[in-house]
Amino acid sequence: MFTKEDNQVLDCILNARKTCRAFAENVPTDDEIKEVIQAGCIAPYASIDAKAVTPFRHFFVIKKDDPKMEQIDAFIRQQSQVDLDARIKEEETDPFLKENGEGVKKLWKHVAECGESTFPNPPCLIIAAEWRGARRAEHQSLAHMMQNMWIKATALNR
C-alpha cells in the first residue's frame, strides 16, 4: 500500500512532532486551516451511530482577535477547576494517582486560579466536535481526529 519512500516521509513527520508551548504571531492561511480540518475529517470513526448522521463532524475556527477567545479562556479556567476537583476525589481511591499526579494537579490549579492557559495566545483555535456515539468510541474517534490534525499541522510547519 505504501512505498518505502512514503514510510520515510511519514517517519520524518512523526519525528518532527512536538508539543507546542509557543506560537508564531501569524495566523495560518485559510488554505492551511482547510488542510488541517480535512486531515481531521478523514480520521477513522469507531461508531456505527455516525452512519445515520451526515455530516457528523463539525469544526469551528476562532482566530486570535475574535472576542470568543475570552469566553474560551474562561471556559478553560472553569473546566480546569472541575478537572482538579475530580482528580482530588479520584485520588481518594487510587493511590497511583495520589502518588504520581501532582504535576497535573499543579497545572490545573494554576490555570483555574490564575487564568493562565498552558497555550497562551494561539493564532487560532480549531474546535472539533462530532455526533455523539458510544462514549468509548467517541473519545477514540476524537483522539484519531486530533492526531491527524496534529500531524498535518506539523507537515505544514505550523
ABEGO torsion letter per residue (X at the ends): XBBAAAAAAAAAAAAABBBBABBBABBBBAAAAAAAAAAAAABBBABAAAAABOBABBBBBBBAABAAAAAAAAAAAAAAAAAAAAAAAAAAABAAAAAAAAAAAAAAAAAAAAGBBABBGBABBBBBBBBBBBAAAAAAAAAAAAAAAAAAAAAAGX
